[in-house]
Amino acid sequence: MKTAIVCGAGGFIGGHLVNRLKKEGYWVRGADIKSNEYGNNSADDFVLGDLRNHEVCESLFDRKIDEVYQLAADMGGAGYLFTGENDADVMHNSALINLNILDLSRINNVEKIFYSSSACVYPEYNQMDPENPNCSEDTVYPAAPDSEYGWEKLFSERLYLSYYKNWGIQIRIGRFHNIFGPQGTWEGGKEKVPAAVCRKVAQAENGGLIDIWGDGKQTRSFLYVDECVEAVRRLMIGDFLGPVNIGSEEMLPINDLVTLVAKVAKKEIFINHIPGPLGVRGRNSDNTLIKEKLAWAPSQSLSEGIEKTYQWITEQVANPQQIVN
Ligand code: NAD
């Protein structure tokens, strides 16, 4: 039986990844500073601990581990990452986790380690035009991420690549682009755009008004979490190291996302544009490389994913006591 550690298993994508590995027959150890807030935890073993702490990280490797999936990071939505208020924490905490987990994977002869990087590594200067952002993998340099979160991701990509170069450790790097779906943070300030819009629409009356940061003309694409996990598994099974984009090419303005969610909710919704942290003007995944290297691209439409997510968030809004802390 193959064994895996999922760092960040208490989080959104980590919880879904554990489920997937369990379905594939792995023995899985989850690790996180918090338990999964929506009870999405099917791991065989769960270490509740701070991965900034080297001893906690060491304790994860008390048996032969074949694969490590490193998803733990100090992160959140635009309200957490783009105000600048959390920059020192974001850089310090996430870098320390990566330093610990990667080095211990080397020492303990882990066969392969996956690192979850982000579209936030791409330079701001290629994402000023909302209609034509350029996020193909080879445009990352000269580096100019728009946030310290992006700089830490870029530093850590280079850290993993250095370990591959100098130690031969098998690494795989995926750059996630706005992953969404059920059992993701939907309130409290760390939620991402799709979850925030679903919550606001779920809480609004028919004909109601919801707040959107900026003019709503900023564009993004969103990838449903099951597709993300599928891409991670394909990357781990294949020979290609990455970094490679894991995202959707179905880009739309945030105003259109609101229209889509309102349609799913069967409500008429009006938008109140307010100032707020925005990030880049436009961002879209470029899937040329993943199609070439993994012969794969996402197959679900955005509206299919939004339907499932909206339904789940509606249930959370109606029954918040269901949340497991
Ligand atoms: P998440 O916040 O739900 O999960 C991250 C987990 O890391 C959390 O459960 C958190 O408790 C844990 N963590 C943070 N600090 C820790 C510490 N010191 N010790 C132990 N655990 C700690 O986020 P997610 O959306 O599931 O993202 C997973 C990974 O993918 C992250 O590395 C993130 O940067 C990356 N990513 C996500 C997206 C996205 O759209 N969700 C986009 C780009 C990159």
Residues whose N, C-alpha, C, O or C-beta is under 5 A from the ligand:
A	BS01	NAD	G8 G10 G11 F12 I13 G14 A31 D32 I33 K34 G49 D50 L51 R52 L71 A72 A73 D74 M75 S116 S117 S118 A119 F176 H177 N178 I179
